[in-house]
Amino acid sequence: MRPSRNALLLQALGTALKERRNELGLTQEDVAGAAEIDRPFITMIEAAKKQPTISVLWKLADALQLSPSDFAKRVDQRYVSYRTKARQ
């Protein structure tokens, strides 16, 4: 897989995932089990080192008790914030 050219987006995704996981009081292991993916992959997503596929994003949204669109909104809010900070 080719690395993302949008590091800020990956960072926003990782932050949104971790924030929601913490809101729910879930561990990475909990989310990984619910999403049927490996826990190290959750770690890598949260660290902005891996770019999940769309199917994994859907599984993550479900594990985080969000619709895919609500999860995307959270990621977008973080992304806009990071882009604004980067431009200053």
ABEGO torsion letter per residue (X at the ends): XBBBABAAAAAAAAAAAAAAAAAAGBBAAAAAAAAGBBAAAAAAAAAGABBBBAAAAAAAAAAAGBBAAAAAAAAAAAAAAAAAAAAX
